[in-house]
Amino acid sequence: MIEYERLRPDERTPWDAVVVEVTQIFGRSVADVAAVEQIACVPVPVRQALQDAEKLRDQLNLKRIVVRIADEGLWNPEWGHLALKP
């Protein structure tokens, strides 16, 4: 299972990562993707956002993908495991 580092809403955005920000719109979990010099896109289904994040990480040669999510209830475990950094 894929593991993603979870950022709390008040944590700084890391410079070495693609950030997937998960929110809820009309009762559905959606996400946008951003990186250091990439502005967030229009929200898309979370699975698609995670795939887009993988591509962007490779294109920009970044180290990781992190997920910013205020309510962990919006996360589907099928997408991967969310882990808080130590």
matplotlib code that plots the C-alpha trace (Angstrom):
import matplotlib.pyplot as plt

x = [0.0, 1.2, 2.0, 1.6, 2.9, 0.0, 0.4, -1.9, -3.5, -1.3, 2.0, 4.4, 4.4, 7.6, 9.8, 10.8, 7.3, 4.2, 1.2, -2.2, -4.8, -8.0, -11.3, -14.9, -17.2, -20.9, -20.3, -17.5, -13.8, -11.8, -8.2, -5.9, -2.2, 0.5, 4.3, 6.9, 6.4, 3.1, -0.1, -2.9, -5.2, -9.0, -10.1, -10.4, -11.3, -8.6, -7.4, -6.8, -5.0, -2.7, -1.8, -1.2, 1.0, 3.1, 3.7, 4.5, 6.9, 8.8, 8.7, 10.0, 12.4, 10.9, 11.4, 7.9, 4.2, 2.4, -1.3, -2.8, -6.2, -8.1, -10.6, -9.2, -12.8, -12.5, -9.7, -10.5, -8.0, -8.1, -6.0, -3.2, -2.1, -1.7, 1.1, 2.0, 5.7, 7.6]
y = [0.0, 3.5, 5.7, 9.5, 11.9, 13.9, 17.6, 19.4, 22.6, 24.8, 23.2, 24.8, 23.6, 21.7, 22.8, 19.3, 17.9, 17.9, 18.8, 17.2, 19.2, 17.2, 19.1, 18.4, 19.9, 18.9, 16.0, 14.5, 14.3, 16.2, 17.4, 19.9, 19.5, 22.1, 22.3, 24.9, 26.7, 25.0, 26.7, 24.4, 23.1, 22.8, 20.2, 16.7, 13.3, 12.4, 9.3, 11.4, 14.1, 11.5, 10.2, 13.8, 14.3, 11.3, 12.7, 16.2, 14.8, 13.0, 16.0, 18.4, 15.9, 16.3, 13.9, 13.2, 13.7, 15.0, 15.3, 18.2, 17.3, 19.0, 16.2, 12.6, 11.4, 12.7, 10.1, 6.8, 4.1, 2.6, 5.6, 4.7, 5.2, 8.6, 8.9, 11.9, 12.8, 12.1]
z = [0.0, -0.9, 2.1, 2.0, 4.6, 6.1, 6.6, 9.0, 7.7, 9.8, 8.7, 6.2, 2.6, 2.0, -0.9, -1.8, -2.3, -4.4, -2.2, -2.7, -0.8, -0.1, 0.5, 0.2, -2.5, -2.7, -0.3, -2.3, -1.6, -4.2, -4.3, -6.1, -6.8, -6.3, -6.1, -5.6, -8.9, -9.9, -8.9, -7.7, -10.4, -10.4, -7.9, -9.3, -7.8, -5.2, -7.1, -10.2, -8.1, -6.6, -10.1, -11.3, -8.3, -9.2, -12.7, -11.4, -8.8, -11.6, -13.9, -11.3, -9.7, -6.2, -3.4, -2.2, -2.2, 0.9, 1.6, 3.4, 4.8, 7.6, 8.2, 7.9, 7.4, 3.8, 3.1, 1.6, 2.7, -0.8, -1.9, 0.5, 4.0, 5.6, 8.1, 10.3, 10.1, 13.3]

ax = plt.figure().add_subplot(projection="3d")
ax.plot(x, y, z, "-o")
ax.set_aspect("equal")
plt.show()
